[in-house]
Amino acid sequence: MILDGAPQKRGNFLNLVVGLGVSLLLAACSLANPPKDSAKKPELDVPYEPTSHGIAKEMLNLAGVTSQDLVYDLGCGDGRIVILAAKERGARGVGVDLDPERIRESKKNAKAAGVNHLVQFFEQNLFETDIRQATVVMLYLYPEVNLRLRPKLLRELRPGTRIVSHSHTMGDWEDDETRRVEGHDLHFFVVPANMTGTWRWQEPGGAPVSLALSQKFQRLKGSLTIGAETYPIRDGSLRGESIFFRVERPLQGQRQVFSYEGRLSGNTIQGKITADESGQGANRWEATRDPSTIVSIAE
């Protein structure tokens, strides 16, 4: 019995050793080559931190969102801002986030809210997202991410597009309004048109006029030349495609302040000139820009 059973036991022992070796080899291969479907979670520029309902609602109020708007949320998290815009304002919305878990959650939330016909969500890098159709952009990022994103916003968004940034500024691009909500500052910006360059027109009396403008975001500097006289402009500002500035110059032996208002269309400004102190009726002005004098404001 013992002699007959010994070879069988030795065989079982050898089989066990071989089996263990194969298992260890397979485990090592598995560690060296992890399954393709176990992809690493993407590295995020900003960790997920949900916006409160009250702040989200005030962001929509600050931007004046209506049913005519297309709202982009860059770094949308669970989609609550564009979903709220769709549900309460009837606006269309696009949410973008690098985290696939957040995108799945956003789609689920949109369906539960009954607005998935108005909103879309994309797993995408916000720096690579086409934002040209947006009329409103919502942000809850970091200051350094805002600064990296700023040239894209100025380059791609149409003048007049409204931006609301939760908590963080845009560096030396001054906001148009700040609103304090639940201990957080909301910063409101309007994308300015590019008004840089040299503009020309004729005064009613026939004198040639030249307006030279430089620009830092929505702030304007420059000078107005009428005939042989040059005057600095002051209080120069922009609101989307609308321009405003003042010039003090002599008229009928007295110095008077004239206000210039206008609106940009391509390389043409049309508007009115009002004598602030004289009470005279407004004169119309229409200026044309030399396209070769335009300087980028998106740097």
C-alpha positions in Angstrom: 0.0 0.0 0.0 2.8 2.4 1.0 4.9 1.5 -2.0 2.0 1.7 -4.4 0.9 5.1 -3.0 4.2 6.9 -2.9 4.5 7.7 -6.7 1.0 9.1 -6.7 1.8 11.4 -3.8 5.0 12.6 -5.5 3.0 13.3 -8.7 0.5 15.3 -6.8 3.2 17.3 -5.2 4.9 18.0 -8.6 1.5 19.1 -10.1 1.0 21.5 -7.1 4.5 23.1 -7.6 3.9 23.5 -11.4 0.5 25.0 -10.8 1.8 27.5 -8.3 4.6 28.5 -10.7 2.0 29.1 -13.5 -0.2 31.1 -11.2 2.8 33.3 -10.1 3.8 33.8 -13.7 0.3 34.8 -14.7 0.1 37.2 -11.8 3.4 38.8 -12.8 2.2 39.3 -16.4 -1.1 40.8 -15.2 0.8 43.4 -13.1 3.1 44.2 -16.0 0.2 44.5 -18.4 -2.9 45.8 -16.7 -6.2 45.4 -18.6 -6.9 48.2 -21.0 -10.3 48.9 -19.6 -8.8 49.8 -16.2 -7.7 53.2 -17.4 -6.4 55.7 -14.9 -8.7 58.6 -13.8 -7.6 61.8 -15.7 -5.6 64.4 -13.9 -7.8 67.4 -13.3 -6.7 71.0 -13.4 -9.2 71.8 -10.6 -10.7 69.2 -8.2 -14.5 68.9 -8.1 -16.2 71.3 -5.7 -19.9 71.7 -6.2 -21.4 75.2 -6.4 -24.3 75.8 -4.0 -27.8 76.2 -5.4 -27.9 79.8 -4.1 -24.6 80.8 -5.8 -25.6 79.0 -9.0 -28.8 80.9 -9.2 -27.1 84.2 -8.6 -24.5 83.4 -11.3 -27.5 83.2 -13.7 -28.9 86.4 -12.4 -25.6 88.2 -12.7 -25.3 87.1 -16.4 -28.9 87.9 -17.1 -29.5 84.5 -18.6 -32.7 84.1 -20.7 -34.2 81.6 -23.1 -32.2 83.2 -25.9 -28.9 82.2 -24.4 -26.5 79.3 -25.0 -24.7 78.8 -21.6 -21.3 77.0 -21.5 -20.0 75.7 -18.2 -16.3 74.9 -18.4 -15.6 72.4 -15.7 -19.3 71.7 -15.2 -19.0 69.1 -12.4 -22.5 67.5 -11.9 -24.0 69.9 -14.5 -26.1 71.8 -12.0 -25.6 75.3 -13.5 -26.6 74.5 -17.1 -29.4 72.3 -15.8 -30.7 75.2 -13.7 -30.4 77.6 -16.6 -32.4 75.2 -18.8 -35.0 74.4 -16.1 -35.6 77.9 -14.8 -34.7 80.1 -17.8 -35.3 77.9 -20.8 -31.7 78.4 -21.9 -29.7 75.9 -23.9 -26.5 74.7 -22.2 -23.3 72.8 -22.8 -21.2 71.4 -19.9 -17.6 70.3 -20.3 -15.6 68.3 -17.8 -12.5 66.0 -18.0 -13.9 63.6 -15.3 -16.1 60.9 -17.0 -17.8 60.2 -13.7 -19.0 63.9 -13.6 -20.2 63.7 -17.1 -22.2 60.5 -16.4 -23.7 62.2 -13.4 -24.6 65.4 -15.4 -26.4 63.4 -18.0 -28.3 61.5 -15.3 -29.2 64.8 -13.5 -30.4 66.4 -16.8 -32.7 63.5 -17.5 -34.1 63.6 -14.0 -34.8 67.3 -14.4 -36.5 66.8 -17.7 -34.1 69.1 -19.6 -31.9 66.7 -21.6 -33.4 68.1 -24.8 -31.8 71.5 -23.9 -28.4 70.5 -22.6 -25.4 68.5 -23.7 -22.4 67.3 -21.7 -19.0 66.4 -23.1 -15.9 64.6 -21.6 -13.4 67.1 -22.9 -10.5 69.4 -22.1 -11.9 72.9 -21.6 -8.8 74.4 -23.4 -9.7 72.4 -26.5 -13.5 73.0 -26.4 -15.0 75.1 -29.2 -16.7 77.9 -27.3 -17.4 80.3 -30.3 -21.2 79.9 -30.1 -21.5 80.7 -26.4 -23.4 83.8 -25.3 -22.7 83.1 -21.6 -19.7 81.3 -20.0 -19.6 80.0 -16.4 -16.4 79.3 -14.6 -15.4 77.8 -11.2 -11.7 77.2 -11.7 -8.4 78.3 -10.1 -6.8 81.8 -10.6 -3.9 80.3 -12.6 -6.4 78.3 -14.8 -8.4 81.5 -15.4 -5.2 83.2 -16.6 -4.4 80.4 -18.9 -7.9 80.4 -20.3 -8.2 84.2 -20.7 -6.5 84.5 -24.2 -8.9 81.8 -25.5 -11.9 83.6 -24.1 -10.9 86.9 -25.7 -9.9 85.3 -29.0 -12.9 83.0 -29.5 -15.9 84.6 -27.8 -17.9 87.2 -29.6 -17.9 90.7 -28.2 -20.7 91.1 -25.7 -20.5 87.5 -24.4 -21.0 87.5 -20.7 -18.7 85.6 -18.3 -19.2 84.8 -14.6 -16.3 83.5 -12.6 -17.1 82.0 -9.2 -14.5 83.3 -6.6 -11.6 84.1 -8.9 -10.6 87.1 -11.0 -9.0 87.3 -14.5 -5.8 89.0 -13.3 -5.5 92.6 -14.6 -8.7 92.2 -16.7 -10.9 94.1 -14.4 -14.4 92.8 -13.9 -17.4 94.9 -14.9 -19.2 94.0 -11.6 -18.6 92.1 -8.4 -21.3 90.5 -6.3 -20.9 88.9 -2.9 -23.0 85.8 -2.3 -22.7 83.3 0.6 -19.2 84.5 1.4 -18.0 84.2 -2.2 -17.3 86.9 -4.8 -18.8 86.5 -8.2 -16.9 88.3 -11.0 -18.8 89.5 -14.0 -17.1 90.3 -17.3 -18.3 91.3 -20.8 -16.0 90.4 -23.6 -14.9 93.6 -25.3 -14.6 94.2 -29.0 -11.2 95.1 -30.4 -11.3 98.8 -31.0 -7.6 99.3 -31.5 -6.2 101.2 -34.5 -6.7 104.3 -36.5 -10.3 105.6 -37.3 -11.1 108.4 -39.7 -14.1 110.5 -40.7 -15.1 114.0 -41.7 -16.7 116.6 -39.4 -19.8 118.4 -40.6 -17.7 121.4 -41.5 -15.4 119.2 -43.7 -12.4 119.0 -41.3 -10.7 115.6 -41.4 -10.8 113.7 -38.1 -8.5 110.9 -36.9 -9.0 108.8 -33.8 -6.1 106.7 -32.6 -7.0 104.0 -30.0 -5.1 101.6 -27.8 -6.8 99.2 -25.5 -6.4 97.1 -22.4 -9.4 94.9 -22.2 -12.4 97.2 -21.8 -10.3 100.3 -21.1 -9.4 102.7 -23.9 -6.7 105.3 -24.4 -5.9 107.5 -27.3 -6.2 110.8 -29.0 -8.5 112.7 -31.4 -7.1 114.8 -34.1 -9.3 117.4 -35.8 -7.5 119.3 -38.6 -4.2 120.3 -37.1 -5.2 120.0 -33.4 -4.9 116.9 -31.3 -6.7 116.2 -28.0 -6.4 113.3 -25.6 -9.5 111.2 -24.9 -10.6 110.5 -21.4 -13.0 108.1 -19.7 -12.6 105.7 -22.6 -14.5 102.4 -22.1 -16.2 99.5 -23.9 -19.2 97.3 -23.2 -19.0 94.6 -25.8 -19.3 96.5 -29.1 -20.4 99.8 -27.6 -17.8 102.5 -27.2 -17.7 105.6 -25.0 -15.2 108.4 -24.5 -14.9 112.2 -23.8 -12.8 114.9 -25.4 -12.3 118.4 -24.1 -11.7 121.0 -26.9 -12.4 124.6 -27.8 -15.6 125.7 -29.5 -16.6 129.3 -30.1 -13.8 130.6 -27.9 -14.7 128.3 -24.9 -13.4 124.9 -23.9 -16.2 122.3 -23.9 -16.4 118.6 -23.2 -17.9 116.4 -25.9 -19.1 112.8 -25.3 -18.7 110.3 -28.1 -20.9 107.2 -28.1 -20.9 104.5 -30.9 -21.3 100.9 -31.8 -18.8 98.8 -33.8 -19.8 96.8 -36.9 -16.7 95.2 -38.6 -14.4 98.2 -39.2 -17.1 100.8 -38.8 -18.3 102.8 -35.8 -21.6 104.6 -36.0 -22.8 106.8 -33.1 -23.5 110.3 -31.8 -21.5 113.2 -30.4 -23.1 115.3 -27.6 -21.8 118.6 -26.2 -22.1 118.0 -22.5 -22.4 121.6 -21.3 -23.9 123.5 -24.2 -27.0 121.4 -24.4 -26.7 121.4 -28.2 -28.4 118.6 -30.2 -26.3 115.5 -30.9 -24.3 115.1 -34.1 -23.9 111.8 -35.8 -20.4 110.3 -36.5 -19.4 107.4 -38.6 -15.7 106.3 -38.6 -13.9 103.7 -40.6 -10.8 101.9 -39.4 -7.6 101.1 -41.3 -7.5 97.2 -40.7 -3.7 97.2 -40.9 -3.5 99.2 -37.6 -5.4 96.6 -35.5 -3.5 95.2 -32.5 -4.4 91.9 -30.8 -6.0 92.3 -27.3 -5.9 88.5 -26.6 -2.3 88.2 -25.5 
